[in-house]
Amino acid sequence: MKLKNVINHFHNLLDAPLNPEDAYDIWASTYDLEDNNLVFKLEKEILDSFFVNINLEERNILDYGCGTGRNWKRFISQNPKSITGCDVSSNMLEKLKQKFPSYTAYLIKDDSSLPFLKSSFDFISSTLVIAQIKNLKKIFSFWNDWLKPGGIIIITDLHPEILKSGGKRTFQDNGKTLEVKNYIYTIDEVMKLCRTFNWKIIETKEKFITEEVKHYYAEKNALHIYDKFSGMPLVYGMFIRK
Ligand SMILES: C[S@@+](CC[C@H](N)C(=O)[O-])C[C@H]1O[C@@H](n2cnc3c(N)ncnc32)[C@H](O)[C@@H]1O
């Protein structure tokens, strides 16, 4: 058994949250098969509304924490000049490369820098990632370097309020529920950090757990979770301009 698998095995026994690298290396085989995922549905509504005001034609895109490239069809449909991805999970990147073989994606470790020149990108997307980044200030400062003046950043993630109230980022693996480790950044903290780089927050959107989505929980035999979190914001998104 590989050392990594041994570590995962003990993590599982202890039910401790997994590091993103390990978690997504496991989740990669089923991530694109996620069916009826409420987070994806609500996040898509946020992205749809942001994308009304985004034109990516001939633009250079960076997808930070790109995973399997869930949003890349949306990007490609707008004829961008380039799309570059980066992620901490080699298995997620492997899936992305199978789907989009002609694009470049980097494997990153320990929130380290990447070989991009200043002002390389017009658009940075980071969807469902930032609460897994240990040193958000450092990453924002990389983005600030790599993004052109006037460039756009789109962030989405699980809402900090739900994470603070015990909500978890989980997935199923062989009948077992595994959890990914999160760092909680409140919306105020994210906004404050944006302002330290003089970025302008154009819009923040939140999506709530309402009666309308109760059936998602019912279908997964998770009405107890619905009862616990009903009325709370589940996902948020931020549209930012440098
Ligand atoms: C929920 S997935 C989202 C993937 C993709 N952005 C999407 O919207 O489907 C989170 C992704 O972030 C990556 N990730 C987690 N922590 C990261 C970090 N510190 N830097 C870069 N990527 C990270 C994970 O490996 C995973 O692929």
PDBQT file of the ligand as one rigid body, heavy atoms in Angstrom, charges set to zero:
ROOT
HETATM    1  C1  LIG A 301     -14.870  21.647  -5.171  1.00  0.00    +0.000 C 
HETATM    2  S1  LIG A 301     -13.511  21.502  -6.255  1.00  0.00    +0.000 S 
HETATM    3  C2  LIG A 301     -13.887  22.749  -7.448  1.00  0.00    +0.000 C 
HETATM    4  C3  LIG A 301     -13.275  22.470  -8.767  1.00  0.00    +0.000 C 
HETATM    5  C4  LIG A 301     -13.719  23.437  -9.864  1.00  0.00    +0.000 C 
HETATM    6  N1  LIG A 301     -13.249  24.773  -9.605  1.00  0.00    +0.000 N 
HETATM    7  C5  LIG A 301     -15.220  23.416  -9.916  1.00  0.00    +0.000 C 
HETATM    8  O1  LIG A 301     -15.829  24.472  -9.719  1.00  0.00    +0.000 OA
HETATM    9  O2  LIG A 301     -15.782  22.346 -10.167  1.00  0.00    +0.000 OA
HETATM   10  C6  LIG A 301     -12.198  22.285  -5.369  1.00  0.00    +0.000 C 
HETATM   11  C7  LIG A 301     -10.896  22.192  -6.154  1.00  0.00    +0.000 C 
HETATM   12  O3  LIG A 301      -9.955  23.059  -5.534  1.00  0.00    +0.000 OA
HETATM   13  C8  LIG A 301      -8.705  22.404  -5.473  1.00  0.00    +0.000 C 
HETATM   14  N2  LIG A 301      -7.939  23.011  -4.375  1.00  0.00    +0.000 N 
HETATM   15  C9  LIG A 301      -8.112  22.860  -3.042  1.00  0.00    +0.000 A 
HETATM   16  N3  LIG A 301      -7.238  23.602  -2.370  1.00  0.00    +0.000 NA
HETATM   17  C10 LIG A 301      -6.492  24.253  -3.286  1.00  0.00    +0.000 A 
HETATM   18  C11 LIG A 301      -5.418  25.175  -3.202  1.00  0.00    +0.000 A 
HETATM   19  N4  LIG A 301      -4.916  25.571  -2.031  1.00  0.00    +0.000 N 
HETATM   20  N5  LIG A 301      -4.912  25.649  -4.347  1.00  0.00    +0.000 NA
HETATM   21  C12 LIG A 301      -5.406  25.252  -5.541  1.00  0.00    +0.000 A 
HETATM   22  N6  LIG A 301      -6.405  24.370  -5.692  1.00  0.00    +0.000 NA
HETATM   23  C13 LIG A 301      -6.949  23.888  -4.580  1.00  0.00    +0.000 A 
HETATM   24  C14 LIG A 301      -9.076  20.956  -5.242  1.00  0.00    +0.000 C 
HETATM   25  O4  LIG A 301      -8.038  20.066  -5.544  1.00  0.00    +0.000 OA
HETATM   26  C15 LIG A 301     -10.291  20.803  -6.139  1.00  0.00    +0.000 C 
HETATM   27  O5  LIG A 301      -9.955  20.400  -7.428  1.00  0.00    +0.000 OA
ENDROOT
TORSDOF 0
